[in-house]
Amino acid sequence: MTILDTAPTTSLAVEHLCDFTIGFQTMQTFATPLGTRMVAVIDHGTVEGPRLRGEFLPGGGDWITVGSDRVARLDVRATIRTHDDELVYLTTTGRALLSDAAIDRLFAGETIDWQKLYARTAPLFETGAENYSWLNSTVAIGLNELSLKHVLYRVYSIR
């Protein structure tokens, strides 16, 4: 029997991995022929979870492209320093659907709750630290809240 011989799964088991809280420097926003570019450089941030705790190092960021379809295409690259001084490289892709109301709220300085905005991400981790090597094979998903000054992630590993 193969996976194709069984009925499709309609839900996946997940486990809370951690929460990210990330603060940005002043966001750069400008128009290009491919869409609106938004560059959010990380100023500071925290990682809090039962097996992963630490801080985001300054300098990583999120390079966002918002197309004419109002879909924000996320491209995140950052470094986490764990509470026990190990380094973990993080990449994240994702999508956020930005209605006119959501865009207005963002530029008014508001934070948009994950229940009022479709914003989903797929964090991937990479590390040479033996005690965090389990992250290298972890597939994760994130629910996001966002503003122009910070973003919050609730990250789940798929079991």
MIDOSE-1310 file (N, C-alpha, C; in nm, 2 decimals, decimal comma, always signed):
residues 159
mtil	+0,08/-0,12/+0,00/+0,00/+0,00/+0,00/+0,09/+0,12/+0,00; +0,05/+0,22/-0,08/+0,13/+0,35/-0,08/+0,04/+0,46/-0,03; +0,10/+0,58/-0,01/+0,02/+0,69/+0,04/-0,09/+0,73/-0,06; -0,07/+0,70/-0,19/-0,18/+0,73/-0,29/-0,29/+0,63/-0,28
dtap	-0,28/+0,52/-0,21/-0,38/+0,42/-0,20/-0,48/+0,45/-0,08; -0,45/+0,56/-0,01/-0,53/+0,59/+0,11/-0,60/+0,72/+0,08; -0,71/+0,74/+0,16/-0,79/+0,87/+0,14/-0,70/+0,99/+0,19; -0,71/+1,10/+0,13/-0,63/+1,22/+0,17/-0,66/+1,26/+0,31
ttsl	-0,56/+1,30/+0,38/-0,57/+1,34/+0,52/-0,63/+1,48/+0,52; -0,73/+1,51/+0,60/-0,79/+1,64/+0,60/-0,75/+1,72/+0,72; -0,66/+1,67/+0,80/-0,60/+1,75/+0,91/-0,46/+1,69/+0,94; -0,38/+1,77/+1,00/-0,24/+1,72/+1,04/-0,22/+1,75/+1,19
aveh	-0,15/+1,66/+1,25/-0,12/+1,67/+1,39/-0,01/+1,77/+1,40; -0,02/+1,87/+1,48/+0,08/+1,97/+1,51/+0,11/+1,98/+1,66; +0,23/+2,04/+1,68/+0,27/+2,06/+1,82/+0,33/+2,20/+1,83; +0,29/+2,28/+1,93/+0,34/+2,41/+1,95/+0,49/+2,41/+1,96
lcdf	+0,56/+2,47/+1,88/+0,71/+2,47/+1,88/+0,76/+2,59/+1,96; +0,71/+2,71/+1,92/+0,76/+2,84/+1,98/+0,68/+2,96/+1,93; +0,71/+3,07/+1,99/+0,65/+3,20/+1,95/+0,77/+3,29/+1,92; +0,76/+3,36/+1,81/+0,85/+3,47/+1,77/+0,79/+3,60/+1,79
tigf	+0,86/+3,69/+1,85/+0,82/+3,83/+1,86/+0,94/+3,91/+1,80; +0,92/+3,98/+1,69/+1,02/+4,05/+1,62/+0,99/+4,19/+1,60; +1,08/+4,28/+1,64/+1,07/+4,42/+1,62/+1,16/+4,47/+1,50; +1,11/+4,56/+1,42/+1,18/+4,60/+1,30/+1,24/+4,75/+1,32
qtmq	+1,34/+4,77/+1,24/+1,38/+4,91/+1,22/+1,27/+4,98/+1,13; +1,29/+5,10/+1,10/+1,19/+5,17/+1,01/+1,18/+5,09/+0,88; +1,06/+5,05/+0,85/+1,04/+4,98/+0,72/+1,06/+5,07/+0,60; +1,12/+5,01/+0,50/+1,14/+5,08/+0,37/+1,03/+5,03/+0,28
tfat	+0,96/+5,12/+0,22/+0,85/+5,08/+0,13/+0,86/+5,17/+0,00; +0,86/+5,10/-0,11/+0,87/+5,17/-0,24/+0,82/+5,08/-0,35; +0,77/+5,15/-0,46/+0,71/+5,08/-0,57/+0,82/+5,04/-0,67; +0,80/+4,92/-0,73/+0,89/+4,87/-0,84/+0,79/+4,81/-0,95
plgt	+0,85/+4,78/-1,07/+0,76/+4,72/-1,17/+0,70/+4,59/-1,13; +0,76/+4,52/-1,03/+0,71/+4,39/-0,99/+0,61/+4,40/-0,88; +0,60/+4,52/-0,82/+0,50/+4,54/-0,70/+0,57/+4,63/-0,60; +0,50/+4,64/-0,49/+0,55/+4,72/-0,38/+0,64/+4,64/-0,30
rmva	+0,76/+4,69/-0,28/+0,87/+4,63/-0,20/+0,86/+4,69/-0,06; +0,87/+4,60/+0,04/+0,87/+4,64/+0,18/+0,99/+4,56/+0,24; +1,09/+4,64/+0,29/+1,21/+4,58/+0,35/+1,20/+4,61/+0,50; +1,19/+4,50/+0,58/+1,18/+4,51/+0,73/+1,31/+4,45/+0,79
vidh	+1,40/+4,53/+0,83/+1,52/+4,48/+0,89/+1,50/+4,46/+1,04; +1,54/+4,34/+1,09/+1,52/+4,31/+1,23/+1,61/+4,39/+1,32; +1,54/+4,45/+1,42/+1,61/+4,53/+1,53/+1,64/+4,44/+1,65; +1,54/+4,36/+1,69/+1,54/+4,28/+1,80/+1,43/+4,18/+1,80
gtve	+1,44/+4,07/+1,88/+1,33/+3,98/+1,88/+1,36/+3,87/+1,98; +1,25/+3,79/+2,01/+1,26/+3,68/+2,11/+1,20/+3,56/+2,05; +1,25/+3,44/+2,10/+1,19/+3,31/+2,06/+1,16/+3,25/+2,20; +1,04/+3,21/+2,21/+0,99/+3,14/+2,34/+0,92/+3,02/+2,31
gprl	+0,97/+2,91/+2,36/+0,90/+2,78/+2,35/+0,96/+2,68/+2,44; +0,89/+2,56/+2,45/+0,94/+2,46/+2,55/+1,07/+2,40/+2,51; +1,11/+2,39/+2,38/+1,24/+2,33/+2,34/+1,33/+2,43/+2,27; +1,28/+2,55/+2,24/+1,36/+2,65/+2,17/+1,33/+2,79/+2,23
rgef	+1,44/+2,84/+2,29/+1,43/+2,98/+2,35/+1,56/+3,06/+2,31; +1,54/+3,19/+2,29/+1,65/+3,27/+2,25/+1,61/+3,40/+2,20; +1,70/+3,46/+2,12/+1,68/+3,60/+2,07/+1,71/+3,60/+1,92; +1,65/+3,69/+1,85/+1,69/+3,72/+1,71/+1,80/+3,82/+1,71
lpgg	+1,90/+3,79/+1,63/+2,01/+3,89/+1,62/+1,97/+4,00/+1,52; +2,02/+4,12/+1,55/+1,99/+4,23/+1,46/+2,05/+4,21/+1,32; +1,98/+4,26/+1,22/+2,04/+4,25/+1,08/+1,97/+4,16/+0,99; +1,90/+4,06/+1,03/+1,82/+3,98/+0,94/+1,70/+4,06/+0,90
gdwi	+1,61/+4,00/+0,83/+1,49/+4,07/+0,79/+1,39/+4,00/+0,71; +1,30/+4,08/+0,66/+1,19/+4,03/+0,58/+1,18/+4,11/+0,45; +1,20/+4,05/+0,34/+1,19/+4,12/+0,21/+1,06/+4,08/+0,15; +0,97/+4,17/+0,15/+0,83/+4,15/+0,12/+0,80/+4,21/-0,02
tvgs	+0,73/+4,14/-0,10/+0,68/+4,20/-0,23/+0,53/+4,18/-0,23; +0,46/+4,30/-0,24/+0,31/+4,29/-0,25/+0,27/+4,32/-0,40; +0,21/+4,22/-0,46/+0,17/+4,23/-0,60/+0,04/+4,30/-0,61; +0,00/+4,32/-0,74/-0,13/+4,39/-0,77/-0,25/+4,30/-0,72
drva	-0,23/+4,18/-0,69/-0,33/+4,09/-0,63/-0,35/+4,11/-0,48; -0,27/+4,20/-0,42/-0,27/+4,23/-0,28/-0,22/+4,11/-0,19; -0,14/+4,02/-0,26/-0,08/+3,91/-0,18/+0,06/+3,96/-0,15; +0,10/+3,95/-0,02/+0,23/+3,98/+0,02/+0,31/+3,85/+0,02
rldv	+0,42/+3,85/-0,05/+0,51/+3,73/-0,06/+0,63/+3,76/+0,03; +0,64/+3,67/+0,13/+0,74/+3,69/+0,24/+0,87/+3,62/+0,21; +0,98/+3,68/+0,24/+1,11/+3,61/+0,23/+1,19/+3,66/+0,35; +1,19/+3,57/+0,45/+1,26/+3,61/+0,58/+1,39/+3,53/+0,59
rati	+1,49/+3,60/+0,64/+1,62/+3,53/+0,67/+1,67/+3,60/+0,80; +1,70/+3,51/+0,90/+1,74/+3,57/+1,03/+1,83/+3,46/+1,10; +1,89/+3,51/+1,20/+1,97/+3,42/+1,29/+1,92/+3,43/+1,43; +1,90/+3,32/+1,49/+1,86/+3,31/+1,63/+1,98/+3,27/+1,72
rthd	+2,00/+3,33/+1,83/+2,10/+3,29/+1,93/+2,01/+3,23/+2,04; +2,03/+3,10/+2,06/+1,96/+3,03/+2,17/+2,00/+3,07/+2,31; +1,92/+3,04/+2,40/+1,95/+3,08/+2,54/+2,08/+3,02/+2,59; +2,12/+2,91/+2,53/+2,25/+2,85/+2,56/+2,36/+2,87/+2,46
delv	+2,35/+2,99/+2,39/+2,45/+3,04/+2,30/+2,48/+2,96/+2,18; +2,38/+2,90/+2,12/+2,40/+2,83/+1,99/+2,33/+2,91/+1,88; +2,38/+2,90/+1,76/+2,32/+2,98/+1,65/+2,23/+2,89/+1,56; +2,12/+2,94/+1,52/+2,02/+2,87/+1,44/+1,98/+2,97/+1,32
yltt	+2,00/+2,92/+1,20/+1,96/+3,00/+1,09/+1,82/+2,98/+1,05; +1,74/+3,08/+1,02/+1,60/+3,07/+1,00/+1,57/+3,13/+0,86; +1,50/+3,05/+0,78/+1,44/+3,11/+0,65/+1,29/+3,08/+0,66; +1,22/+3,18/+0,61/+1,07/+3,16/+0,61/+1,02/+3,22/+0,48
tgra	+0,93/+3,14/+0,42/+0,85/+3,20/+0,31/+0,70/+3,20/+0,36; +0,62/+3,27/+0,29/+0,48/+3,27/+0,33/+0,40/+3,37/+0,25; +0,28/+3,37/+0,28/+0,18/+3,46/+0,21/+0,09/+3,53/+0,31; +0,06/+3,66/+0,28/-0,04/+3,73/+0,36/-0,13/+3,80/+0,25
llsd	-0,26/+3,78/+0,27/-0,36/+3,84/+0,18/-0,40/+3,98/+0,24; -0,37/+4,09/+0,18/-0,39/+4,22/+0,23/-0,51/+4,29/+0,16; -0,62/+4,29/+0,23/-0,73/+4,37/+0,17/-0,70/+4,52/+0,18; -0,79/+4,60/+0,12/-0,77/+4,74/+0,13/-0,78/+4,79/+0,27
aaid	-0,87/+4,73/+0,35/-0,89/+4,76/+0,49/-0,76/+4,73/+0,57; -0,70/+4,61/+0,54/-0,58/+4,57/+0,61/-0,47/+4,66/+0,58; -0,45/+4,70/+0,46/-0,35/+4,80/+0,42/-0,36/+4,93/+0,49; -0,49/+4,98/+0,49/-0,52/+5,10/+0,56/-0,48/+5,09/+0,71
rlfa	-0,51/+4,98/+0,77/-0,48/+4,96/+0,92/-0,33/+4,95/+0,94; -0,26/+4,88/+0,85/-0,12/+4,87/+0,86/-0,05/+5,01/+0,86; -0,09/+5,09/+0,76/-0,03/+5,22/+0,74/-0,08/+5,32/+0,85; -0,19/+5,29/+0,92/-0,23/+5,37/+1,03/-0,16/+5,33/+1,16
geti	-0,07/+5,23/+1,15/+0,01/+5,19/+1,27/-0,04/+5,08/+1,35; -0,15/+5,02/+1,30/-0,22/+4,91/+1,38/-0,15/+4,78/+1,36; -0,17/+4,69/+1,46/-0,13/+4,55/+1,45/-0,26/+4,47/+1,41; -0,24/+4,39/+1,31/-0,36/+4,31/+1,26/-0,35/+4,17/+1,32
dwqk	-0,45/+4,13/+1,39/-0,46/+4,00/+1,46/-0,46/+3,89/+1,35; -0,41/+3,77/+1,39/-0,40/+3,66/+1,30/-0,54/+3,61/+1,26; -0,64/+3,64/+1,34/-0,78/+3,59/+1,31/-0,85/+3,69/+1,21; -0,79/+3,81/+1,19/-0,85/+3,90/+1,10/-0,77/+3,92/+0,97
lyar	-0,67/+3,84/+0,96/-0,58/+3,85/+0,84/-0,53/+3,71/+0,80; -0,54/+3,68/+0,68/-0,48/+3,55/+0,64/-0,33/+3,57/+0,61; -0,25/+3,53/+0,71/-0,10/+3,54/+0,70/-0,05/+3,41/+0,75; +0,01/+3,33/+0,66/+0,07/+3,20/+0,70/+0,21/+3,19/+0,65
tapl	+0,30/+3,12/+0,73/+0,44/+3,11/+0,70/+0,48/+2,97/+0,71; +0,60/+2,94/+0,65/+0,66/+2,81/+0,66/+0,81/+2,82/+0,70; +0,83/+2,84/+0,84/+0,97/+2,85/+0,88/+1,05/+2,72/+0,87; +1,18/+2,74/+0,83/+1,27/+2,63/+0,82/+1,39/+2,67/+0,90
fetg	+1,45/+2,57/+0,97/+1,57/+2,59/+1,06/+1,69/+2,52/+1,01; +1,81/+2,57/+1,04/+1,93/+2,51/+1,00/+2,03/+2,54/+1,11; +2,10/+2,44/+1,16/+2,20/+2,46/+1,26/+2,30/+2,34/+1,27; +2,42/+2,37/+1,31/+2,52/+2,27/+1,33/+2,53/+2,23/+1,48
aeny	+2,45/+2,29/+1,56/+2,45/+2,26/+1,71/+2,39/+2,13/+1,73; +2,46/+2,04/+1,79/+2,41/+1,90/+1,81/+2,28/+1,89/+1,89; +2,27/+1,98/+2,00/+2,15/+1,97/+2,08/+2,03/+2,03/+2,01; +2,05/+2,09/+1,90/+1,93/+2,14/+1,82/+1,92/+2,08/+1,68
swln	+1,99/+1,97/+1,66/+1,99/+1,91/+1,53/+1,86/+1,86/+1,48; +1,77/+1,84/+1,58/+1,63/+1,80/+1,55/+1,56/+1,91/+1,47; +1,60/+2,03/+1,48/+1,54/+2,14/+1,40/+1,56/+2,12/+1,25; +1,68/+2,06/+1,21/+1,71/+2,05/+1,07/+1,61/+1,97/+0,99
stva	+1,54/+1,88/+1,06/+1,44/+1,80/+0,99/+1,29/+1,84/+1,03; +1,28/+1,95/+1,10/+1,15/+1,99/+1,14/+1,08/+2,07/+1,03; +0,96/+2,03/+1,00/+0,87/+2,11/+0,91/+0,77/+2,19/+1,00; +0,77/+2,32/+0,98/+0,69/+2,40/+1,06/+0,59/+2,49/+0,98
igln	+0,49/+2,54/+1,05/+0,40/+2,63/+0,99/+0,38/+2,74/+1,10; +0,35/+2,86/+1,05/+0,33/+2,97/+1,15/+0,20/+3,05/+1,11; +0,13/+3,10/+1,22/+0,02/+3,19/+1,21/+0,08/+3,33/+1,25; +0,04/+3,43/+1,18/+0,11/+3,56/+1,20/+0,02/+3,67/+1,23
elsl	+0,06/+3,76/+1,32/+0,01/+3,89/+1,34/+0,11/+3,99/+1,30; +0,07/+4,10/+1,23/+0,17/+4,19/+1,18/+0,13/+4,34/+1,19; +0,24/+4,42/+1,19/+0,23/+4,56/+1,18/+0,35/+4,60/+1,10; +0,37/+4,73/+1,08/+0,49/+4,78/+1,01/+0,61/+4,79/+1,11
khvl	+0,58/+4,78/+1,24/+0,69/+4,78/+1,33/+0,73/+4,65/+1,39; +0,64/+4,55/+1,39/+0,67/+4,42/+1,45/+0,59/+4,31/+1,39; +0,63/+4,19/+1,41/+0,55/+4,07/+1,37/+0,55/+3,97/+1,48; +0,44/+3,90/+1,49/+0,43/+3,79/+1,59/+0,41/+3,66/+1,52
yrvy	+0,48/+3,55/+1,55/+0,45/+3,42/+1,49/+0,41/+3,33/+1,60; +0,32/+3,24/+1,58/+0,29/+3,13/+1,66/+0,33/+3,01/+1,57; +0,44/+2,94/+1,61/+0,50/+2,84/+1,52/+0,47/+2,70/+1,57; +0,42/+2,61/+1,48/+0,39/+2,47/+1,51/+0,47/+2,38/+1,43
sir	+0,52/+2,27/+1,49/+0,59/+2,17/+1,41/+0,48/+2,07/+1,37; +0,50/+2,02/+1,24/+0,40/+1,92/+1,19/+0,46/+1,78/+1,23; +0,38/+1,70/+1,30/+0,43/+1,57/+1,35/+0,41/+1,47/+1,24
